[in-house]
Amino acid sequence: MNQHDATNEISFAGLDDDSFDIHEYAIEDFLTLGIFWLLALDVFLQFFSRYVLGNSIAWTEEMARYLLVMVGFLGSTMAVRKGSHIAVEFFYRYMPMWLGRLMATLVDLINIAFFSIMIWITFKLADRTSAMMVSVDIPKSWLYYLVMLGFILMLVRGVQVAIRHWRTGSHELLNSQE
């Protein structure tokens, strides 16, 4: 090996330092993981039945769609808890710290209001829906109630995050000012 090859070597030192700590995860993380694997199993079953057996199972496509919706809304709950939803951080860099804190608090309150409104809207939608799913004998309102559950969990996590921000005086958006 010459000197040029030695400088282009990739070091993987420190990659194994990530250790699994179950306390970093919440119930929605495990629930989302379980539903994700149900989705993967459903899509595999759909692929296998269509391309290997030559006859598609009718309900797999519809169930995959609804499982994906559930993964999305439960995943959003995880994002609320971790403060990892998309945000415009650019302006926080140029704001005075007091204004950044005020704006971050306003963002928390808007999130809580949005989740509350969406709970009400999805409840009304689920309450008015009497149609059944096409390929399985399950009311579509159940899907809307699951979406509402996702918004309820987002609201709970949003309130917890807002309280944490208020108590500690820190916010993920304010980290861009440092």
Summary of the structure (lengths in Angstrom):
residues: 178
radius of gyration: 22.4
end to end distance: 43.8
largest distance: 72.9
contacts: 436
relative contact order: 0.12
helix: 74%
strand: 1%
